[in-house]
Amino acid sequence: MKRIFTLFIFFTLFINSFSQSNDDYTLFLNGKDAYYNKNFNEAKLNFEALLKSFSKSDIFDNNYPYFYIGMNYYQLKDYENSAYFLEKVVSTPEIFISENFRVENIHFLAEKNFALGYSLFKIGNIEKGTLYLKMIDSDVYYPFVAYYEKEALTILSKISIKDEYKLRLKFNYDFSVVDNFTTDELLKIGNYFHSKKEYGYEEKLYTLILEKNTLTEKERERVMSSYLKLLLDSHSQEKLLAITSENDSQLKDLYDFYRGLTYYKNRDFSRALYLFSNIKSGEYFSKANFYIASIYFSLEDYPEALNALKKIQNKNIITDSMAAISYFALKDTKNLNRAVEAISKKYPNSYVGLYFNSLNENCSEISLNSLANLFNFSTNIINNFETLPDNFLQVGDIAEVEQISKISKLRDRAILKVAVEKSSFMDSHTTKSALAITTILENGEFYELAFRNSKKHLGEFSKYRGLIKYNFPLYYSNIIDKYSKKYQVPQELVYTIIHEITGFNPYHISDGSKIGIMNIPYEENPTIFFDYFNVDRNIEEGVKILKTYLDKYEGNNIKALIAYIYGDEYLKRIYFDYTNDINLASIIEPEERFFLQNLFITYIFYTRLYNF
C-alpha cells in the first residue's frame, strides 16, 4: 500500500509538471515536424510562438531546440537569426542510449557548423565564420560530412591558400600540393582515402610522403605502417612482401608483423609463426601473439595456443573463448571450470556467455564450429525456458509504464530521456525495470533504443519464453513482411541482417559508408542522401539485393547471408561440407569466426522462435 501511495504522489507531481508545459512541447514538436517536412514557414510560426510564450521553459535546458530553430532560419535565409540561435547550441543533443552516437554526432556537428559558419559569413562575421567552417574536418569518409566539408573548403579557399590546397588534394586529387602539409595532416587525408577505399590515391600519397628527406624516423614508421596496412587491405601482397624484405633495423618489428599477417592470410602458417615469434616486445608483441594463438588454435595445438594467449595484454571475449575451448580439449578441468565461470560473469549478455553458462558442470561438450552445434545451443536455451510469472510487472509498474509511454509516443528522444530519468526504473538494475524501459521505448517506436536496452539484458531475458522475444524483435514487421513476400525472400534473413548489422537503427552509417537499416551501398549523391534513411525504401533495396544472392546461390540462405554482408569473394574462402553445413573452424580470422557465430545464432533463433 505504501508503494502504491508513493507512486501515486510521484505520478501526480510528474503529470502536473509535464502538463504545465504541455503547450511548449506541442509547439516545439509541431515545429520540428514541419521543419523535417520542409514546411519552413509553418515551423517558424511554431518556433516563434514557443520563444515568445515559453522562453523560460525547461525544454531549453539542454539547448536542444535551438538547433532546429537555427536550422529553420538558415533554410529561410534569415542568416542573422540562424547564427544567433545556432551559436546557442554549445553541445550536441544528447542521444539517449544510442549505440550509433559517434556517427550521429559527426553528422550533426557537420550540418550545424556549416550552417553556422555560412550564416556568419553572410552577415559579415568572417573571422568567426571561418572558425566554424574549419571544424568540419573528418579523417573518415562519411558521405554527408564529406559534402559539407567540400562546401566549407570551397568557401574558405577564397580567403586561405592552405584551405585551397586541402580542397585540391583531398577532393580534387591534386598531388602537386603535398609539400604544403605536415606529415600528420597527410596521414589524416590518407586515412580518409582508405576509408573511402580509394586505394590508388592513398598509395600515391604515401609514396610521395616517403620520398621526403625531412621525415623523422618516427614519422617514417607511421607512414610505412599506414602504407603496409593499405597494401594488405588492397590485396597487394607481392608489393608488401617486396617492401618488407628490405633489411631495416628501425622497422624490423613492423615489417615482421605485416609479413607475418600476409603469410597468415595465405595460410602459410610456418612462415607466419616464424615472423610473429621474432617480435619479442614493443607495440606489435601483443598483436603478434594474438595471431600466434589463432594459428595454434586452428591447428589444434592447444598448449601452444594457451602459451600465446597468456602474452596478450588486452584480452577480450574472443581470446577468453579460445582459452576455455583449449582447456576443454586438454581435459584441464580445473582451469576449464574457472574459465567458464569467468566468461559467464564477464559476458553475461553475449551468446558466448549464454553458451558457457548453459554447459553442464562437467562441460562434456564444447563446440560452436558448425550450424549443427549452433542449432543444439539454441535448442538448449529454448528447452529450458522458465514460465514468466503472471505478476512479473506489478500494478504500480504497469501504471508507470503506461504514463511514460504517453510521453514516449510524442516521438522525441530528448523529452523521453527526461521522463525515463525521473522514473523509478532508471536506477533499478532488475529484469523488471529492463522490461519496463524496453516496453516504454517500443510504445514510442524507438525501436533502435528498445533493442539496445534488451540487448544489455540478454542473459536475463533468455531465461523466459515471454522475454526472449525482446532480444529477437519483429520491429517494422509490416514493411518486412510486404517486401519479403514481394521478392520471395525469407523474413528471418532480413531480420538477421538488421539485428546484427544495424541494430534496428534507420540512421545507421557504417565506416564503409553503407547506409540505413539494411546497410545498403550508398551512391554519392547528397541530394538523395536522406532518402536512404527511409525505412520502407531501405528495406526494399536491401531485400532486392538479398534476392539476387538467393538466386545466385540456389536458395541457400546461409550463403546469401554471408554474401550480402561480406561479398562473393569472401564466400569462396569458406568451406561447406556435403550437407551444406559450414565449418567455422575453417575460418582462420578469430574476429570473423566470432562474428559469423553470432550471425548464425541470430538466424537460427529467428527461424525457431517464429513461424514466418
C-alpha positions in Angstrom: 0.0 0.0 0.0 2.8 2.4 0.9 4.5 1.7 -2.5 1.2 2.4 -4.4 0.7 5.6 -2.4 4.3 6.7 -3.2 3.8 6.0 -6.8 0.5 8.0 -6.8 2.3 11.0 -5.4 5.1 10.6 -7.9 2.6 10.4 -10.8 0.7 13.4 -9.6 3.8 15.6 -9.4 5.2 14.2 -12.6 2.0 14.6 -14.6 1.4 18.1 -13.3 4.9 19.2 -14.1 4.6 17.8 -17.6 1.1 19.1 -18.3 2.0 22.6 -17.2 4.4 22.8 -20.1 2.4 20.7 -22.5 1.8 23.7 -24.8 5.5 24.4 -25.2 6.3 20.8 -26.0 3.5 20.7 -28.5 4.8 23.9 -30.2 8.3 22.5 -30.4 7.3 19.1 -31.8 5.0 20.6 -34.3 7.8 23.0 -35.4 10.3 20.2 -35.7 7.9 18.0 -37.7 7.2 21.0 -40.1 11.0 21.5 -40.4 11.6 17.9 -41.5 8.7 18.2 -43.9 10.3 21.3 -45.3 7.4 23.5 -44.3 9.8 26.1 -43.0 7.3 29.0 -42.7 5.0 26.8 -40.6 7.9 25.7 -38.5 8.8 29.4 -38.0 5.4 30.2 -36.7 5.6 27.4 -34.1 9.1 28.2 -33.0 8.5 31.9 -32.7 5.3 31.2 -30.6 7.4 28.9 -28.4 10.1 31.6 -27.9 7.6 34.3 -27.2 5.3 32.5 -24.8 7.6 29.9 -23.2 11.1 31.4 -23.2 11.8 30.1 -19.7 10.5 26.6 -20.4 12.7 23.7 -19.3 12.7 22.5 -22.9 15.6 24.9 -23.4 17.7 23.5 -20.6 19.9 21.3 -22.8 19.8 23.9 -25.8 18.4 21.0 -27.9 15.6 23.1 -29.6 18.0 25.8 -30.7 19.4 23.6 -33.4 16.1 23.2 -35.1 15.2 26.9 -34.6 18.5 28.0 -36.0 18.5 25.5 -38.9 15.0 26.6 -39.9 16.1 30.2 -40.1 19.0 29.0 -42.2 16.6 27.4 -44.6 14.7 30.6 -44.8 17.9 32.5 -45.4 17.5 34.6 -42.3 21.2 34.4 -41.5 21.1 36.8 -38.6 18.7 34.7 -36.6 20.3 31.5 -37.9 23.7 32.5 -36.5 22.1 33.8 -33.2 20.3 30.5 -32.4 22.9 28.1 -33.8 25.6 29.7 -31.6 23.4 28.8 -28.6 23.9 25.1 -29.5 27.0 24.8 -27.4 26.9 21.0 -27.3 25.3 18.2 -29.4 21.9 17.0 -28.3 22.3 14.0 -26.1 21.3 10.8 -27.8 19.5 8.5 -25.3 21.4 5.2 -25.1 22.2 5.3 -28.8 24.8 2.8 -29.9 25.4 4.9 -33.1 26.0 8.1 -31.2 29.5 8.7 -32.6 28.4 8.7 -36.2 25.2 10.6 -35.4 27.3 13.2 -33.6 29.7 13.6 -36.5 26.9 14.3 -38.9 25.0 16.6 -36.5 28.2 18.7 -36.0 28.9 18.9 -39.7 25.5 20.2 -40.5 25.3 22.6 -37.6 28.9 24.0 -38.1 28.4 24.5 -41.8 25.1 26.3 -41.4 26.5 28.5 -38.6 29.7 29.3 -40.5 27.9 30.1 -43.7 25.4 32.3 -41.8 28.2 34.2 -40.1 29.9 34.7 -43.5 26.6 36.1 -44.8 26.3 38.7 -42.0 29.9 39.8 -42.4 31.5 38.0 -39.4 34.2 36.3 -41.5 36.6 35.6 -38.6 34.1 33.7 -36.5 32.5 32.0 -39.5 36.0 30.7 -40.6 36.4 29.0 -37.2 33.2 27.0 -37.6 33.8 26.0 -41.2 37.2 24.8 -40.3 35.7 22.5 -37.7 34.2 20.4 -40.5 37.2 18.1 -40.8 36.9 14.3 -40.8 39.6 11.8 -41.5 37.0 9.1 -42.1 34.7 9.2 -45.1 31.1 9.8 -44.3 29.1 11.0 -47.4 27.1 13.7 -45.7 30.1 15.1 -43.8 32.3 15.0 -46.9 29.7 17.0 -48.8 29.7 19.7 -46.1 33.5 19.7 -45.8 33.9 20.2 -49.5 31.4 23.0 -49.5 33.2 24.6 -46.5 36.6 24.3 -48.2 35.2 25.9 -51.3 34.2 28.9 -49.3 37.5 29.0 -47.2 39.7 28.6 -50.3 38.8 32.1 -51.4 40.5 33.5 -48.3 43.0 30.9 -47.4 45.7 29.3 -49.6 46.1 26.4 -47.1 42.4 25.6 -47.4 42.7 25.8 -51.2 45.5 23.3 -51.1 43.4 21.0 -48.9 40.4 21.2 -51.3 42.7 20.4 -54.2 44.4 17.4 -52.5 41.5 15.8 -50.6 38.7 16.3 -53.0 40.3 17.1 -56.4 43.3 14.7 -56.0 45.9 17.3 -57.0 49.1 15.8 -55.5 51.2 18.7 -56.6 50.4 20.4 -53.3 51.6 17.7 -51.0 54.6 19.6 -49.8 52.4 22.2 -48.2 51.1 19.8 -45.5 52.6 18.3 -42.3 53.0 14.5 -42.1 50.1 14.4 -39.5 47.8 16.3 -41.9 48.8 14.0 -44.8 48.2 10.8 -42.8 44.7 12.1 -41.9 44.0 12.6 -45.6 45.4 9.1 -46.3 43.1 7.6 -43.7 40.2 9.4 -45.4 41.2 7.9 -48.8 41.5 4.5 -47.1 38.0 4.6 -45.5 36.6 5.6 -48.9 38.5 2.7 -50.4 40.3 5.0 -52.8 43.4 2.8 -52.5 45.1 4.1 -55.6 45.1 7.7 -54.4 46.1 6.6 -50.9 49.1 4.7 -52.3 50.2 7.7 -54.4 50.0 9.9 -51.3 52.2 7.6 -49.2 54.7 7.2 -51.9 55.1 10.9 -52.2 55.4 11.3 -48.4 58.1 8.6 -48.2 60.2 10.4 -50.8 60.6 13.4 -48.5 64.0 13.9 -47.0 62.7 15.7 -43.9 60.9 12.8 -42.4 61.9 11.8 -38.9 62.3 8.1 -38.0 59.0 8.2 -36.1 57.2 9.8 -38.9 58.6 7.3 -41.4 57.4 4.4 -39.2 53.9 5.9 -39.0 53.7 6.4 -42.8 55.1 3.0 -43.5 52.6 1.4 -41.1 49.7 3.0 -42.9 51.2 2.1 -46.3 51.6 -1.6 -45.3 48.0 -1.7 -44.0 46.9 -0.3 -47.3 48.8 -3.0 -49.3 47.3 -5.7 -47.0 43.8 -4.4 -47.3 44.0 -3.9 -51.1 45.4 -7.5 -51.5 48.7 -6.1 -52.9 50.6 -8.9 -51.2 53.5 -9.2 -53.6 54.3 -5.5 -53.2 54.0 -5.8 -49.5 56.4 -8.7 -49.3 58.9 -6.9 -51.6 59.0 -3.8 -49.4 59.2 -5.7 -46.1 62.1 -7.9 -47.4 64.4 -5.0 -47.1 66.8 -5.1 -44.1 65.7 -2.1 -42.0 66.6 -2.4 -38.3 64.4 0.6 -37.4 61.3 -1.0 -38.9 62.1 -4.7 -38.2 59.1 -5.4 -35.9 56.7 -3.5 -38.2 58.0 -5.4 -41.3 57.9 -8.8 -39.5 54.3 -8.2 -38.3 52.9 -7.3 -41.7 54.9 -10.1 -43.5 53.5 -12.4 -40.9 50.0 -11.2 -41.5 50.4 -11.7 -45.2 51.5 -15.3 -44.8 48.8 -15.9 -42.1 46.1 -14.8 -44.5 47.6 -17.1 -47.2 47.6 -20.0 -44.6 51.3 -20.3 -44.8 51.4 -20.8 -41.1 55.0 -21.9 -40.7 56.4 -18.7 -42.1 53.8 -16.6 -40.3 54.7 -18.2 -36.9 58.4 -17.6 -37.6 57.9 -13.9 -38.2 55.5 -13.3 -35.4 57.8 -15.2 -33.0 60.6 -12.8 -33.9 58.7 -9.9 -32.2 59.9 -10.0 -28.6 58.5 -6.8 -27.2 57.0 -3.4 -28.1 53.9 -2.2 -29.9 53.4 -5.4 -32.0 54.2 -8.0 -29.4 50.7 -8.5 -28.1 49.2 -8.3 -31.6 51.7 -10.9 -32.9 50.8 -13.3 -30.0 47.1 -12.9 -30.9 47.8 -14.4 -34.3 50.2 -17.0 -32.9 47.4 -18.1 -30.6 45.0 -18.2 -33.6 47.3 -20.3 -35.7 47.9 -22.9 -33.0 44.2 -22.9 -32.1 43.2 -23.6 -35.7 45.9 -26.4 -35.8 44.5 -27.8 -32.5 47.9 -27.3 -30.8 46.2 -26.1 -27.6 49.2 -25.9 -25.2 51.0 -23.5 -27.6 47.7 -21.6 -28.1 47.4 -21.1 -24.4 51.0 -20.1 -24.1 50.5 -17.3 -26.7 47.2 -16.2 -25.1 48.9 -15.6 -21.8 51.1 -13.0 -23.5 48.2 -10.9 -24.9 47.8 -7.7 -22.9 44.2 -6.7 -23.6 42.1 -9.9 -23.5 38.5 -10.0 -24.8 35.6 -12.3 -25.4 37.4 -14.0 -28.3 40.7 -14.7 -26.5 38.8 -15.9 -23.4 36.7 -18.2 -25.5 39.8 -19.7 -27.2 41.3 -20.3 -23.8 38.2 -22.1 -22.5 38.0 -24.3 -25.5 41.7 -25.1 -25.3 41.3 -26.2 -21.6 38.4 -28.4 -22.6 40.4 -30.1 -25.3 43.3 -30.7 -22.9 40.9 -32.0 -20.2 42.2 -29.4 -17.8 39.0 -29.4 -15.7 40.3 -27.0 -13.1 41.2 -24.3 -15.5 38.2 -25.0 -17.7 35.7 -24.5 -14.9 37.4 -21.3 -13.8 37.4 -20.0 -17.5 33.7 -21.0 -18.0 32.7 -19.2 -14.8 34.7 -16.1 -15.7 33.2 -15.9 -19.2 29.7 -16.3 -17.8 30.3 -13.4 -15.4 32.2 -11.1 -17.7 30.0 -11.6 -20.8 26.5 -12.5 -19.5 24.7 -10.7 -22.3 26.5 -12.3 -25.2 25.9 -15.5 -27.0 29.2 -16.9 -25.8 28.3 -16.0 -22.2 25.0 -17.8 -22.6 26.6 -20.8 -24.2 29.2 -21.3 -21.5 26.6 -20.6 -18.8 24.4 -23.3 -20.3 27.0 -26.0 -20.1 26.6 -28.7 -17.5 29.1 -28.9 -14.6 31.3 -31.5 -16.3 31.5 -29.4 -19.6 31.2 -32.7 -21.5 31.0 -31.0 -24.9 32.2 -27.6 -26.1 31.8 -26.7 -29.8 30.5 -23.8 -31.8 32.1 -24.8 -35.1 29.1 -25.8 -37.2 25.4 -24.9 -37.8 24.5 -28.2 -36.1 26.4 -27.1 -33.0 24.7 -23.7 -33.0 21.3 -25.3 -33.5 21.9 -27.5 -30.5 22.8 -24.4 -28.5 19.6 -22.7 -29.4 17.7 -25.9 -28.6 19.2 -26.0 -25.1 18.1 -22.4 -24.5 14.6 -22.9 -25.8 14.0 -26.2 -24.0 15.0 -24.7 -20.7 12.7 -21.6 -20.8 11.1 -20.7 -17.5 7.5 -19.5 -17.3 7.1 -15.8 -16.8 5.1 -15.2 -13.7 1.7 -13.6 -14.2 2.5 -10.7 -11.9 6.0 -10.1 -13.2 5.2 -6.4 -13.6 3.1 -5.2 -10.7 0.1 -2.8 -10.8 2.3 0.2 -9.9 4.9 -0.7 -12.5 2.3 -1.1 -15.3 0.7 2.2 -14.4 4.1 4.0 -14.6 4.9 2.3 -17.9 1.6 3.5 -19.3 2.1 7.0 -18.1 5.7 7.3 -19.5 4.6 5.6 -22.7 2.3 8.6 -23.4 5.4 10.8 -23.4 7.3 8.2 -25.5 4.6 8.5 -28.1 5.5 12.2 -28.6 8.4 10.7 -30.5 11.1 13.0 -29.2 14.3 11.4 -27.7 15.3 14.4 -25.5 11.9 14.7 -23.9 11.7 10.9 -23.4 15.1 10.9 -21.8 13.9 13.4 -19.1 10.8 11.3 -18.4 12.7 8.0 -18.1 15.4 9.5 -15.8 12.6 10.7 -13.5 11.1 7.2 -13.4 11.6 4.5 -10.7 13.1 2.2 -13.4 16.2 4.2 -14.3 18.3 3.3 -11.2 16.8 -0.1 -10.6 19.0 -2.8 -12.2 16.4 -5.5 -12.2 14.9 -7.6 -15.0 11.5 -6.0 -14.4 13.0 -2.5 -14.9 14.7 -3.6 -18.0 11.4 -4.9 -19.4 9.6 -1.7 -18.4 12.1 0.5 -20.2 12.1 -1.7 -23.3 8.2 -1.6 -23.3 8.2 2.2 -23.0 10.6 2.6 -25.9 8.7 0.2 -28.0 5.5 2.1 -27.4 7.1 5.2 -28.8 8.5 3.3 -31.7 12.1 4.0 -30.6 13.0 0.5 -31.9 16.7 1.0 -32.0 16.7 2.1 -28.4 14.4 -0.7 -27.3 16.6 -3.3 -29.0 19.7 -1.7 -27.4 18.2 -1.9 -24.0 17.0 -5.5 -24.4 20.5 -6.5 -25.7 22.0 -5.3 -22.5 19.8 -7.8 -20.7 20.1 -10.8 -23.0 21.3 -13.0 -20.1 18.2 -12.3 -18.0 15.7 -12.2 -20.8 16.8 -15.5 -22.3 15.6 -17.4 -19.2 12.0 -16.7 -20.1 10.0 -17.6 -23.2 7.9 -14.4 -22.7 11.0 -12.2 -22.6 13.4 -13.6 -25.2 11.2 -12.1 -28.0 12.6 -8.7 -27.0 16.1 -9.9 -27.9 14.8 -11.1 -31.3 12.1 -8.5 -32.0 9.9 -8.2 -35.1 10.1 -4.4 -35.5 9.0 -3.0 -38.8 7.1 -6.2 -39.4 4.6 -4.7 -41.9 7.3 -3.4 -44.1 9.5 -6.6 -43.9 6.5 -8.8 -44.5 5.5 -6.8 -47.5 8.8 -6.9 -49.3 9.7 -10.4 -48.2 6.6 -11.7 -49.9 7.0 -9.4 -53.0 10.6 -10.6 -53.7 10.2 -14.1 -52.1 12.9 -13.6 -49.5 12.7 -15.4 -46.1 11.9 -12.9 -43.4 14.4 -14.5 -41.0 17.3 -13.3 -43.3 16.1 -9.7 -43.3 15.7 -9.7 -39.5 19.1 -11.3 -39.0 20.8 -8.6 -41.1 19.0 -5.8 -39.3 19.6 -7.4 -35.9 23.4 -8.0 -36.3 24.5 -5.2 -38.6 22.4 -2.1 -37.8 20.6 -2.9 -34.5 17.3 -1.6 -35.9 18.8 1.9 -36.4 17.3 3.5 -39.5 20.1 6.1 -39.4 22.9 3.7 -39.3 26.1 4.6 -41.3 28.9 2.1 -41.4 32.6 3.1 -41.6 32.4 1.7 -45.2 29.6 4.2 -45.9 26.8 1.7 -46.2 23.6 3.3 -45.0 20.3 2.7 -43.3 18.6 -0.1 -41.5 19.8 -2.7 -44.0 23.2 -1.3 -44.5 22.8 -0.8 -48.3 25.6 0.7 -50.5 25.4 4.4 -51.0 25.7 6.2 -54.3 27.4 9.5 -53.8 24.6 11.9 -54.3 23.9 14.4 -51.5 20.5 15.4 -52.9 19.1 11.9 -52.1 21.2 11.2 -49.0 18.4 11.3 -46.5 16.2 9.1 -48.7 18.5 6.2 -47.7 17.2 6.6 -44.1 13.7 6.0 -45.2 12.9 2.6 -43.6 10.5 1.5 -46.4 12.9 2.3 -49.2 16.0 1.0 -47.5 14.4 -2.4 -46.6 13.1 -2.8 -50.2 16.5 -2.1 -51.6 18.1 -4.5 -49.1 15.6 -7.2 -49.9 16.2 -6.8 -53.6 20.0 -7.3 -53.1 19.3 -10.3 -50.9 17.1 -11.8 -53.7 20.0 -11.6 -56.2 22.2 -13.6 -53.8 19.5 -16.1 -53.1 19.0 -16.7 -56.8 22.8 -16.9 -57.4 23.3 -19.5 -54.6 20.2 -21.5 -55.5 18.2 -20.6 -52.4 20.9 -21.3 -49.9 20.0 -18.9 -47.1 23.4 -19.1 -45.3 25.4 -18.4 -48.4 23.1 -15.5 -49.3 23.5 -14.1 -45.8 27.3 -14.2 -45.9 27.5 -12.8 -49.5 25.2 -9.9 -48.5 27.5 -8.9 -45.7 31.0 -9.8 -46.9 30.6 -10.2 -50.7 31.1 -13.1 -53.1 34.9 -13.2 -52.8 34.8 -13.8 -49.1 32.2 -16.6 -49.5 34.6 -18.5 -51.7 37.0 -18.8 -48.8 34.5 -20.7 -46.6 34.3 -24.4 -46.6 30.8 -26.1 -46.7 30.6 -29.9 -46.4 28.4 -32.2 -48.5 25.4 -31.4 -46.3 25.9 -27.7 -46.8 26.8 -27.3 -43.2 29.5 -24.7 -42.6 32.8 -25.5 -41.0 33.5 -22.4 -38.8 36.9 -23.9 -37.8 38.0 -23.3 -41.4 37.7 -19.5 -40.8 41.2 -18.6 -39.5 40.4 -15.0 -38.6 39.1 -15.1 -35.0 37.1 -11.9 -35.3 35.4 -13.1 -38.4 34.7 -16.5 -36.9 33.2 -14.8 -33.8 31.0 -12.5 -35.9 29.7 -15.4 -38.1 28.9 -17.5 -35.0 26.8 -14.6 -33.7 25.2 -14.1 -37.1 24.2 -17.7 -37.5 22.9 -17.9 -33.9 20.7 -14.9 -34.6 19.4 -16.5 -37.8 18.7 -19.8 -36.0 16.8 -18.1 -33.2 14.6 -16.1 -35.6 13.9 -19.3 -37.5 13.0 -21.3 -34.4 11.1 -18.7 -32.5 8.7 -17.6 -35.3 6.7 -19.3 -37.9 7.2 -17.0 -40.8 
